[in-house]
Amino acid sequence: QMKEQRIPMQETIVFSKGFSYHAANMLGEGRISPEEVEALAPRIRQAAAGVEKIRKEGWAKNHLSKDGNPEPIFFPRLPYPGSDSPNTPELLRKLADWGAKARAEEDAVVFCGVGGSYLGGKVLYDCCTSGYWAGQTAASRPEIFFAGNNVDPEDAEGIRIRLEAMARACREKQGRRLRVLLVPISKSGTTLEPTAAFLYFYSLLQDQGDLFQVDGTVVTDERMEQGPLNRLARKHGWPMFDVPNGVGGRFSVLSTPGMIVGAVLGMDLPELLRGAREMDQACRGDSLDTNPALLNAVLKFLGARDHGAVTEVFMPYAMRLKALGEWYVQLLAESLGKRKDREGNTVFYGRTPVVAIGTTDMHAQTQLHQDGRRDKAVQFLFIDSWKGRVKIRNPFPEIGEYAKYAGLDMGRALEVAMEANEEALASDRRMNALIRLSELNEYSLGQLFFFLMLSIAYEGELADVDAYDQPGVEIYKRLMGEKLKKR
C-alpha cells in the first residue's frame, strides 16, 4: 500500500530541447525530506487534478471576477492556437501583418501599459534586443519606448526629449515628420498609468504637427463597445486588438498584451507558443519524476510552509533578464499573496519575491542569502549558450596580477560564479534550485514563461488559494479613484 502511494521524485528533470530543472539543493538535511513529500502525496494528486480540470474545462475552483461573477481561466489554452483559444490563427496572422507594417512605416512605437500589460512585453524586448538572442528578427525596426508603466513625470519627460531629438534629426536629414505609433494597452481603457501616458503623448505629438505624424493602435476589451479606447479606434480607424477574456494580466504575456510587442520586434510568435505548448505537454500528471512545474511548486510550497522559506529570490545570471525577474515578481505576488483560502479561511498565504542578478547581486545580496534569516529559497537561471562568446586578453603584461585573467571566458566565469553561489548556499543547508536553458530564443522563452505560470497554478492548488484574483489590488484602486476625484 505504501508503495502504491509513493510519489516518485527526480532531483533533475532534463528535456531534450534545452530546458532543465535542478532541485537537489532544495532537498536533504535541514531542508525538504522525502518523507515530507510523501506526506503531501494526496494534496499533490489533488493539485495535479485541479490544474488538469482548468486545462480541460476552463474553470478554477471557487474563482470569481472582481464583480463577483464566475470567470473562466483560459491561460492554459494560449499555447494552442484554435477556435477555442484566445490565440486564433487569424489573430496570429493579424499580429504578424501589423508588426511588419509597423516595422516598415514607423520610426518610433510607444507602448502605454502597466503591470501585466507592460512587464511581459518588456521581457520580450529585453531578450530580443540582446546580442545573444538566437532567433531571427528584422534587421530594421522602429525605436521602442515603454510609457505608462508608472506615473513618473521625469520618465515621460525623458521620452519626450528623445522623441523631439529624433524628430528634429528626421526633418533635417530626410525633410519629413517623425512617424510615431502610440499603443495604449488597457482592458478597461481607463487604467490611470497607461491612460495618463497615452493622453500626454498624443496631445504632445498633435501639438507639434510640424515635427510628428502620430497614429494609434489600441489593445483593449473588444466586448466593451463603449469603452474609451474602443470609441477612439472606431473614430480614427485605428487597429484594435482584444485583451482576451479569462486571461489575467500577469498570465497575458503569451496573448495580445505581450505578443504585440513581439510583433513589432519581428519575433516568431508561433515558435514562442510552440515552446509553451511543449512545456505544457511535458508538465502533465502527478509524477514529480516527470512534471518539473509540479515538482517546483511542491518544493516551494513545502519550503515556505514547513521550513520558513517565505521569500523567493529570482536570480538570473544575465543583465538582460532583470525584466524577467520583475515579470515573475508580479506573477508570484498577485497570484499567491492571499488573505483567505478558497473556503474563506484566513491563511495569509504567499511568498515575497525578490529580483536579483548574478553576478551583480552576489556583491549586494548574497551576504544576506548566506548568513541572514533562513527564510529564503534562491531560484537561479542560467543560459548555456552565453559561454564561449567573449574571451579576455591582458594588454598589460607588466601587471602580474592581471595574468590570471588572460584567456578567461567570461561566460564560463559567469557559470563558475553561479556554481560557487549554489554550493556555498547548499553547504549551509540554504535552499536553492536552478533552471538551465541551452540558448535564448522564442522557443526557450515560451518554455520558460509557461513553466513558471504552471508552477504558480500548481502551487495555488496546493495552498488552496485563488491564484487568479487580486482583491487586495482593488482596495488601493478604489481609494486612488476617490482621491483623484477630489484633487
Residue pairs with C-beta under 8 A, 6 or more apart in sequence:
5 38
5 41
6 38
6 41
7 37
7 38
7 40
7 41
7 44
7 286
7 287
7 288
8 287
8 288
8 289
9 34
9 37
9 288
9 289
9 295
10 288
10 289
10 290
10 295
11 22
11 23
11 24
11 27
12 20
12 21
12 22
12 23
12 24
13 20
13 21
13 289
13 290
13 292
13 295
14 20
15 282
15 447
17 278
17 438
17 443
17 447
18 384
18 437
18 438
18 439
18 444
18 447
19 279
19 435
19 436
19 437
19 438
19 444
19 447
19 448
19 451
20 435
20 436
21 292
21 295
21 296
21 433
21 434
21 435
21 451
22 433
22 434
22 435
22 436
23 295
23 296
23 299
23 433
25 31
25 422
25 425
25 426
25 431
25 432
25 433
25 434
26 32
26 299
26 303
26 377
26 431
26 432
26 433
27 33
27 34
27 299
28 429
29 429
30 429
31 303
31 307
31 429
31 431
32 299
32 302
32 303
32 306
32 307
32 431
36 302
36 306
37 44
37 288
37 298
37 302
40 298
40 301
40 302
40 462
43 462
44 286
44 288
44 294
44 298
44 462
45 286
46 461
47 286
47 294
47 297
47 458
47 459
47 461
47 462
48 285
48 286
48 291
48 294
48 458
48 461
49 286
50 60
50 61
50 461
51 76
51 454
51 457
51 458
51 461
52 284
53 59
53 60
54 60
54 73
54 76
54 457
55 76
55 77
55 280
58 72
58 73
58 74
58 77
58 246
59 70
59 72
59 73
60 73
60 466
60 467
60 468
61 342
61 466
62 342
62 343
62 466
63 70
63 71
63 73
63 466
63 468
63 469
64 70
64 71
64 469
65 71
65 469
66 469
66 470
66 471
66 474
71 246
71 468
72 245
72 246
73 246
73 468
74 85
74 86
74 244
74 245
74 246
74 247
75 246
75 247
75 248
75 251
75 252
75 254
75 453
76 280
76 457
77 84
77 85
77 86
77 87
78 85
78 86
78 87
78 247
78 251
78 254
78 255
78 273
78 276
79 87
79 254
79 273
79 274
79 276
79 277
79 279
79 280
79 446
79 450
80 87
80 273
80 277
81 87
81 88
81 89
81 91
81 92
81 270
81 273
82 88
82 89
86 242
86 244
86 245
86 246
86 247
86 255
86 256
87 254
87 255
87 259
87 273
91 241
91 242
91 256
92 269
92 270
94 241
95 241
95 256
95 259
95 260
95 262
95 263
95 269
96 263
96 269
98 217
98 239
98 241
98 260
98 263
99 260
99 262
99 263
99 264
99 265
99 266
100 266
102 109
102 142
102 181
102 263
102 264
103 138
103 140
103 141
103 142
103 264
103 266
105 179
106 142
106 179
106 180
106 181
106 215
107 142
107 143
107 166
107 170
107 178
107 179
107 180
108 142
108 143
108 144
108 145
108 163
108 166
108 178
108 179
108 180
108 181
109 142
109 143
109 144
109 145
109 180
109 181
109 183
109 264
110 145
110 146
110 147
110 159
110 163
110 180
110 181
110 182
110 183
110 197
110 201
111 118
111 121
111 144
111 145
111 146
111 147
111 148
111 183
111 185
111 260
111 261
112 147
112 148
112 182
112 183
112 184
112 185
112 186
112 194
112 195
112 197
112 198
112 201
113 121
113 146
113 148
113 149
113 183
113 184
113 185
113 186
113 194
113 219
113 257
114 148
114 149
114 150
114 191
114 193
114 194
115 149
115 249
115 250
115 330
116 248
116 249
116 250
116 251
116 252
116 253
116 257
116 330
117 185
117 186
117 187
117 191
117 194
117 219
117 243
117 249
117 252
117 257
118 146
118 148
118 149
118 185
119 149
119 250
119 253
119 323
119 326
119 327
119 330
120 252
120 253
120 254
120 257
120 258
120 261
120 327
120 449
121 146
121 253
121 257
121 258
121 260
121 261
121 262
122 146
122 149
122 261
122 323
122 326
122 327
123 253
123 258
123 321
123 323
123 324
123 327
123 445
124 253
124 258
124 259
124 261
124 262
124 265
124 267
124 445
125 144
125 146
125 261
125 265
125 323
126 320
126 321
126 322
126 323
126 324
127 133
127 320
127 321
127 324
127 440
127 445
128 135
128 137
128 262
128 265
128 267
129 265
130 320
130 440
132 320
132 383
132 385
132 386
132 389
132 439
132 440
133 440
133 441
134 385
134 439
134 440
134 441
135 267
135 268
135 271
135 441
135 442
136 266
136 268
137 265
137 266
137 267
138 265
138 266
141 264
141 265
141 266
142 181
142 264
143 166
144 261
144 264
144 265
145 159
145 162
145 163
147 155
147 156
147 159
147 194
147 197
147 201
148 184
148 185
148 193
148 194
148 195
148 196
148 197
148 198
149 193
150 193
151 192
151 193
151 196
156 197
156 200
156 201
159 201
160 201
160 204
163 178
163 180
163 205
163 212
164 208
164 211
166 178
167 177
167 178
167 208
167 211
167 212
168 211
170 176
170 177
170 178
171 177
171 178
171 210
171 211
177 209
177 210
177 211
177 212
177 213
178 211
178 212
178 213
179 212
179 213
179 215
180 201
180 205
180 212
180 213
180 214
180 215
181 214
181 215
181 216
181 217
182 198
182 201
182 202
182 205
182 214
182 215
182 216
182 217
183 216
183 217
183 218
183 219
183 260
184 194
184 195
184 197
184 198
184 216
184 218
184 219
184 220
184 229
185 194
185 218
185 219
185 220
185 243
185 257
185 260
186 194
186 195
186 219
186 220
186 229
186 243
187 220
187 221
187 243
187 249
188 220
188 221
188 224
188 227
189 195
189 218
189 220
189 221
189 224
189 227
189 228
189 229
189 230
190 227
190 228
192 480
192 484
202 214
202 216
205 212
205 214
206 212
206 214
215 238
216 232
216 233
216 236
216 238
217 238
217 239
217 240
217 241
217 260
218 229
218 230
218 232
218 233
218 238
218 239
218 240
218 241
219 240
219 241
219 242
219 243
219 256
219 257
219 260
220 227
220 229
220 230
220 233
220 240
220 241
220 242
220 243
221 227
221 230
221 242
221 243
221 245
222 230
222 240
222 242
223 245
224 230
229 240
230 240
232 238
233 239
233 240
241 256
241 260
242 256
243 252
243 255
243 256
243 257
244 252
244 255
244 256
247 255
248 334
248 468
248 470
249 257
249 330
250 330
250 331
250 334
250 335
251 331
251 453
251 468
252 258
253 259
253 327
253 449
254 272
254 273
254 276
254 446
254 449
254 450
259 269
259 272
262 269
262 272
262 442
263 269
267 442
268 442
269 442
271 441
271 442
271 443
271 446
272 442
272 443
272 445
272 446
273 446
274 443
274 446
275 442
275 443
275 444
275 445
275 446
275 447
275 448
275 450
276 446
276 447
276 449
276 450
277 446
277 450
278 447
279 293
279 446
279 447
279 450
279 451
279 454
280 450
280 454
282 290
282 291
282 292
283 291
283 292
283 293
283 294
283 450
283 451
283 454
284 291
285 291
286 294
287 294
288 294
288 295
288 298
292 451
293 451
293 454
293 455
293 457
293 458
294 454
294 455
294 458
296 433
296 451
296 455
296 458
297 455
297 456
297 457
297 458
297 459
297 462
298 458
298 462
299 377
299 431
299 433
300 309
300 312
300 351
300 377
300 455
300 459
301 459
301 462
301 463
303 309
303 377
303 431
304 310
304 351
304 377
307 374
307 431
308 373
308 374
308 375
309 351
309 374
309 375
309 376
309 377
309 431
310 350
310 351
310 352
310 375
311 351
311 352
311 353
311 354
311 375
311 376
311 377
312 332
312 351
312 352
312 353
312 354
312 376
312 377
312 378
312 379
313 353
313 354
313 356
313 365
313 369
313 376
313 377
313 378
313 379
314 324
314 325
314 328
314 329
314 353
314 354
314 355
314 356
314 379
314 381
315 325
315 356
315 357
315 358
315 361
315 378
315 379
315 380
315 381
316 322
316 324
316 325
316 357
316 358
316 380
316 381
316 382
317 357
317 358
317 359
317 380
317 381
317 382
317 383
317 414
317 415
317 417
317 418
318 357
318 381
318 383
318 386
319 357
319 360
321 357
321 381
322 355
322 357
324 381
324 448
325 355
325 356
325 357
326 355
328 353
328 355
328 452
329 353
329 354
329 355
331 452
331 453
331 456
332 350
332 351
332 353
332 456
333 350
333 352
333 353
334 470
334 473
335 456
335 460
335 467
335 468
336 349
336 350
336 351
336 456
336 459
336 460
336 463
336 465
336 467
337 349
337 350
337 472
338 347
338 348
338 349
338 350
338 463
338 465
338 466
339 346
339 347
339 348
339 471
339 472
340 346
340 347
340 465
341 347
341 349
341 463
341 464
341 465
342 464
342 465
342 466
343 464
347 463
347 465
349 463
349 465
354 365
354 376
356 364
356 365
356 378
358 380
358 414
358 417
358 418
358 421
359 414
359 417
359 418
362 417
362 421
366 421
366 424
369 376
369 378
369 425
369 430
370 424
370 425
370 428
370 430
374 430
376 430
376 431
377 431
377 432
377 433
378 421
378 425
378 430
378 431
378 432
378 433
379 432
379 433
379 434
379 435
380 418
380 421
380 422
380 432
380 433
380 434
380 435
381 434
381 435
381 436
381 437
381 448
382 414
382 415
382 418
382 434
382 435
382 436
382 437
383 436
383 437
383 438
383 439
383 440
384 436
384 437
384 438
384 439
385 438
385 439
385 440
386 411
386 414
387 409
387 411
387 412
387 414
387 415
388 409
388 411
388 412
389 409
389 410
389 411
390 409
390 410
390 411
391 407
391 408
391 409
391 410
392 405
392 406
392 407
392 408
392 410
393 406
393 407
394 402
394 403
394 405
394 406
396 402
397 403
418 434
421 432
422 432
422 434
425 431
425 432
426 432
435 448
435 451
437 444
437 447
437 448
438 444
456 467
457 467
459 467
460 466
460 467
460 468
461 467
